């Protein structure tokens, strides 16, 4: 049984506006070199993808140029891979009703107060920086799913920018002050959901995943998520410990707040929070026409080998020792 929510606001999905490139000459060159985006061939690629989607009315997908272009860029203008990415993008909406029902920023206000934010400045490569502070997450106020919802909403907002579509993003995960209250909620199924979105179901280019202030327990957390990471993503993860000079080799201090040895003032979560809050109506319109199916069963999603990760994780927790010793790097 599925529940379909229909909104008159989604008539916009059937309207096609011709794409007008607003990228700078430098970014147009970058798109050509890195993403195979040839301006002369772009319209034909968009139309070819649109025609493929016309054969899948069940997806209820938007078909305007700008929307389709996100997926083509994310898959370097390989039309087949872009089509598969769109399929996965909409599949997640259907099989994860816990994430996408009532999908609007006002439902994750508290998450944006501490756990997740986007830094005001991009790094030297033009990538926006998403900061995740795991020790700031209060499980009594927000669930793991709330954090996941906030992440996807943030990606949705960031990817509206053509510059971000071309340059990609950087993840910065701070594990300072993480404890058993947070760690106990992690599991293989959630790890698989995270990697599904970041690798196979969202039109975003994740250039690097930086980890800082990781305690000894990070080994257990990493052991759960690593099996689901593709080799490319594994190579893009950089672990720095508490050495901010190591982080600065990848992210310029000009883009970082004082808390991370940067030069851009003190960290202020309210800036990104306001950006998302001001997009409430957009999310109401964009995500109201969703066919919500039954939640997938984790037992059906995970392989026998992946299920064993839960046992290995609990064993790693025991080996990590008392929580007060987790700050050891």
N, C-alpha and C positions, 0 to 999 in steps of 0.2 A: 504494500500500500504506500502511496506517495501523496504528498500534499503540494499542490501547485499554487503559488501566490501570484496573482496577475495584477499588474498595475498599469494604468493608462500612461504613466510616465515613460514606459519602455517603448512607446511607439517610435521614439528616437532611434531605436536599433535598426529600423528599416530604412532610415534616411541615410543617404550616402553623400558626404561632402568631399569634394575633390581635395586631395592633399596638397598643401603648399608648404614646401620645405622652408623652415625658419632657422635651420642650423647655420652656424658661422662657417665660412670657407674652410677653416681649420678642422672643424668637426665633420664637415662633409667629406674631407679628404680622409679623416680617420675612419669614418663609416665605410668608405670605399675599400680602404686597405684592410681593416680588421673584420668588417662585417659583409664584405662583398656587395655593398649597396651602391649599385650603379644607377645614377639618376635617370639615365635613358631607359633602363630596364625595369625600374621600380614600378611604374604603373601596371605593366604586364604581370609582374609577380603578385601584386596586390589582387588583380583581377583573377588570376589563376587560383589563388587561395580562396577568394570569395566564391568561385564556382565550385570548388571542392566542398565548401561549407554548405552550399545550397543543397547538396545531397544529404545533409544531416540536419533537417529541420528540428529534430529532437533536442539538439543542443541549445536552441533558443539564443544563439550567439549574436552579438553585434556584428555588423558587416561594413561599418564605415572605414574609410582608408586609414585613418589615424590609429584605430584600434588594431586592425590587422597588421599594420606596420610594426607594432610592438613585438609581435610574435615572429615576424620575418627577421627582424634585427636580432632577436634573442637566439635565433637558429641560423644566423649568418646567411640568410636568404635561401636556405634550403626549404623549398615549399613543402615537401613531404614531412620533414621534421617540424616545421612550423604548424602544420595541420595536426600532427600528433600532440604537440604542445597545447594547442587549443582544446583538443579532445580531453586531455588530462586536466586542464584548467577547469573545464565545466564539469567533469566527472567528480572532482573534489567537492564542488559546490553541492552536488546531489548526495554523495555518500557520507558527508560530514555535516549533518544537520545541527550537531552541537556547536559547530563553528559558525555556520552561515545563517542560521535563523536569527532574525533581529540583528543583522550585521550592520551596526552603526557605531560611531565613535563614542557616543554618550554612554554606551554600555561598558566601556573599558577605561573610564576616567582615571581610576586609581592606579591602573597599570602604568599610565603615562606620567604619574606623579613620581615614580621611582624606578621601576624596572626597565622601561624602554623609552628612548628618545632618539632624535636625529640631531646631530650637531649642526649648528648654523652654517658653518663653512664647509665647502667641499675640500678634499685634499688636493695636492698639486696636480694630480691626474684627472681632476674634475669629478671624482667619485664622491657621492654623498656617503656619510658615515653614520651607520646605525649603531648606537651604543646600548648594550644589554648589561645591566648591573644585577647579576643573579642574587647577590646578598641583599638587595633592596626589595626583593619579592617577598610579600607577606601572604603565605598560602591561606591564612584565615580570612583574608579580604578578597583575594583573586585566585581563581583556579589556574591550573596549567593551561587549560583550554582558553581562558581569558588572555593569558600571555600570547598564546598562539594566534588568537583573533587579532590582538593588537599588532602583532608582527605582520600579518597578512594585510591589514588595513594600511599599515605604514608603507608596505611595498606597493600597494595599489595607488596610494597618493604620490609616492616618489616617481613611479613609472609614468605618470602623466607628463613628466618633463622629457622632451626629446633628448636633451643633453644627458639625462640619466640613462635613457635607453641606449645611448651610444657609449657613454663612459662607464656605466655600471655602478655598483655600490661596493662598499667595504663594511664588513661586520667587525665590531670591536666588543668582545665579551669579557667583562670584568667579573671575576669570581671572588672578589674580596668579601669576607664575612659570610660566605655561604655556609650553611650548616645542615644538620640532619632534617630540620623542618622543611627545607627546600629539596634536598637530595632524595628523600624518600618517595617523592612523587614521580621521579623519572623512571621510565620503563622502555623496553624495546619497541613497543607499539608506537609510543609517542616519538621516539627517535626516528622511526620509519616515516611517520607523518611529516616531520620537519624536513627530512631529506627529500621526500617526495615533492614537496612544494619548491624547495630551493633548487632542485636539480631537474625535475621533470614536469612541473605543473604550473610554473609561473614565468612570464616573459621578463626575466631579469638576469643581468650578468653580474655574478658575485666574483669580484676580482681577488679578494683576500678575506680570510677569516682569522682575525687576530685574537689571541687569548692572553690575558694579563692577570696577574695576581692569583694564579691558579694554585690551590692548596693540593696536598697530596691526594685528596679524594678525587681530584680531576682525572686521575688515571682510570678510576672506575667509571666515571661518566663518559670519558672518551672511548672506553672499551665497549660501551653500549652503542654509541652512535657511529663509530668508525666502520663497522661491517656494512653499514648502509650507504657509506660515502663512496662515490666513484673516485677512481684514481686521480682525476683532475682536481677534484675538490680536496682530496687528501694533501696534495702537493701545495694547495693554496692556503692551508692552515699553518699559521706561524705562532708558536708558543714562546712568550717572552718572560714569564715569571714576573718579578717586580722591577725589572730593568726597563725603565722608560726610554733610555737612550737606544735600546734595541728597537722599541716601538717606533721611535722617531726616524729610524732608517727607512721606514715604510710610509709613515704618516707624518707630514710636516708639523712641527710644534705650532705653526701659525693656525692650523685647523683644529687644534686640541685645546681643551680648557686647562686652567691652572692645575686641576686635580691630577692631570696626566702629564705634567711637565710642559704644558703648552703655553700659548701666549694669548688665547682668545677669551680671557676673562674666566669667571667662575661658571661652573656648569649650571644651566638654567633649563629645567625640563619644561617650563611653562611655554616656551616659544613653540616647540613642536606640538605640544598639547593643544595650543590654540589653533595651530594650522589644521589639525585633524578635526577639532570641534567645529571649526567654521565650514567643514565639508559634510556636515551631517545630512543636509538635503541631498547632496550628490550620492551618498551611500544609500539613502532611502530609495532613491530612484533607480540606481544602478543594480541594486541587489534585491529589489522587491519581487522581480519576476523570476523566481527560482523554483525549480521542481525539487522539493526536498524528499528524498527517499528514506528508507530505513537505514539506520546507522550500520556501518559495516561491522562485522564481528572480528575482533582482534585475532581470535583463534583461526579464522579463515584467511586472514591476511598474512600472518607470520608463518614462516616455514618451521619445521621441527628444529632445525639448527638455530634459527633466530630466537625461538622460544627459550632455548638453553641459556641465552644471554642474561635472562632474568636471574638464573641461579648463579651464574658467574659474577653478576653485579653484586648480589647479596654477599657472596664470598669476599669480593674486593672491599666491600664496606667493612666487613669484620677485620680484614687485614689492615685497614687504614688506621685502626686503633681508635681511642677516644676522640670525640669531636674537638676537644680543646687542643689536640695536637695536629689538627688538619691544616693549620697555617704553615706547616713545614713545606717548603717547596722542593 
